[in-house]
């Protein structure tokens, strides 16, 4: 008998009870399941983890972001209170480096109220250690919890881990990509029986002309719109650092890594 992890057992239970699971739901469970999700149960960073991000490589990365934040503060009139917000702050390394640079402007440094949006209790502990000498720091589960007021919002490699929708082009149209169980009990990718009605009219011409079997993916804009509305109506700016394509096109970017090497999603 195969030994499945608690998370895989839960995925299998849900598929057996409700049928094939959309990719976005599978990804959501893998990442943020309240008990077994990847981003709520461990420290994924560093040599002993699964991947490394730029702040862990060089302190210059965070320091430059701190200097950029100082220029934004000046450009919006140097408000007496500035919320410095980071989404998914890892071990707190980038924030610590940014704050080190911001100390060169005492009026700005004194105005700062630090807000870290983090759902992982393991990483929260590491952030508290990294930022132990910082005053006016608060943790939140969601951006909505950050008090109103001028804000600079930082998101480094945050959006690339949010769940995505995927569709596959078939002869009958675009079908949502799903995760299912085959006759041997293995998880595998498939597609919903029914195509999404009139989905192609929403696509740019380049994607509309994609060949049979092509995958197209998108992410709901809810998180991005929250950030945009916040800085539009309450002043401030957002700095989003991530990977992406210059133009929208077909292609499958859903991937996984373990111990710094490719893993089958």
ChimeraX attribute file (.defattr): number of C-alpha atoms within 10 A of each C-alpha:
attribute: neighborCount
match mode: 1-to-1
recipient: residues
	/A:1	3
	/A:2	5
	/A:3	7
	/A:4	10
	/A:5	10
	/A:6	12
	/A:7	16
	/A:8	15
	/A:9	12
	/A:10	15
	/A:11	20
	/A:12	22
	/A:13	12
	/A:14	13
	/A:15	18
	/A:16	13
	/A:17	8
	/A:18	9
	/A:19	14
	/A:20	22
	/A:21	24
	/A:22	23
	/A:23	23
	/A:24	21
	/A:25	16
	/A:26	19
	/A:27	21
	/A:28	17
	/A:29	20
	/A:30	19
	/A:31	18
	/A:32	18
	/A:33	17
	/A:34	14
	/A:35	11
	/A:36	18
	/A:37	18
	/A:38	18
	/A:39	21
	/A:40	18
	/A:41	18
	/A:42	14
	/A:43	19
	/A:44	19
	/A:45	17
	/A:46	15
	/A:47	10
	/A:48	11
	/A:49	13
	/A:50	16
	/A:51	14
	/A:52	14
	/A:53	13
	/A:54	14
	/A:55	21
	/A:56	16
	/A:57	11
	/A:58	13
	/A:59	16
	/A:60	15
	/A:61	16
	/A:62	22
	/A:63	21
	/A:64	16
	/A:65	20
	/A:66	23
	/A:67	19
	/A:68	15
	/A:69	26
	/A:70	20
	/A:71	12
	/A:72	17
	/A:73	22
	/A:74	11
	/A:75	11
	/A:76	12
	/A:77	8
	/A:78	16
	/A:79	18
	/A:80	12
	/A:81	16
	/A:82	21
	/A:83	22
	/A:84	23
	/A:85	25
	/A:86	25
	/A:87	22
	/A:88	21
	/A:89	23
	/A:90	26
	/A:91	24
	/A:92	22
	/A:93	22
	/A:94	27
	/A:95	25
	/A:96	22
	/A:97	21
	/A:98	22
	/A:99	23
	/A:100	16
	/A:101	20
	/A:102	23
	/A:103	14
	/A:104	12
	/A:105	11
	/A:106	9
	/A:107	12
	/A:108	19
	/A:109	17
	/A:110	15
	/A:111	16
	/A:112	21
	/A:113	18
	/A:114	21
	/A:115	23
	/A:116	26
	/A:117	21
	/A:118	22
	/A:119	19
	/A:120	20
	/A:121	14
	/A:122	17
	/A:123	23
	/A:124	20
	/A:125	13
	/A:126	16
	/A:127	21
	/A:128	16
	/A:129	12
	/A:130	15
	/A:131	18
	/A:132	11
	/A:133	9
	/A:134	12
	/A:135	11
	/A:136	11
	/A:137	17
	/A:138	13
	/A:139	18
	/A:140	14
	/A:141	14
	/A:142	13
	/A:143	19
	/A:144	12
	/A:145	11
	/A:146	19
	/A:147	11
	/A:148	12
	/A:149	16
	/A:150	23
	/A:151	29
	/A:152	23
	/A:153	22
	/A:154	23
	/A:155	17
	/A:156	20
	/A:157	18
	/A:158	16
	/A:159	17
	/A:160	15
	/A:161	12
	/A:162	15
	/A:163	21
	/A:164	19
	/A:165	17
	/A:166	23
	/A:167	26
	/A:168	24
	/A:169	24
	/A:170	15
	/A:171	10
	/A:172	11
	/A:173	16
	/A:174	26
	/A:175	22
	/A:176	23
	/A:177	24
	/A:178	22
	/A:179	23
	/A:180	21
	/A:181	17
	/A:182	11
	/A:183	6
	/A:184	6
	/A:185	10
	/A:186	9
	/A:187	16
	/A:188	12
	/A:189	15
	/A:190	19
	/A:191	22
	/A:192	17
	/A:193	10
	/A:194	11
	/A:195	18
	/A:196	14
	/A:197	10
	/A:198	10
	/A:199	13
	/A:200	15
	/A:201	9
	/A:202	9
	/A:203	14
	/A:204	12
	/A:205	12
	/A:206	11
	/A:207	18
	/A:208	17
	/A:209	13
	/A:210	15
	/A:211	13
	/A:212	13
	/A:213	12
	/A:214	16
	/A:215	22
	/A:216	23
	/A:217	19
	/A:218	12
	/A:219	15
	/A:220	11
	/A:221	8
	/A:222	9
	/A:223	13
	/A:224	14
	/A:225	11
	/A:226	13
	/A:227	17
	/A:228	14
	/A:229	11
	/A:230	22
	/A:231	18
	/A:232	12
	/A:233	11
	/A:234	12
	/A:235	17
	/A:236	23
	/A:237	20
	/A:238	19
	/A:239	14
	/A:240	15
	/A:241	13
	/A:242	11
	/A:243	10
	/A:244	9
	/A:245	6
	/A:246	6
	/A:247	8
	/A:248	15
	/A:249	17
	/A:250	19
	/A:251	14
	/A:252	13
	/A:253	13
	/A:254	15
	/A:255	9
	/A:256	12
	/A:257	12
	/A:258	12
	/A:259	14
	/A:260	15
	/A:261	9
	/A:262	11
	/A:263	10
	/A:264	8
	/A:265	13
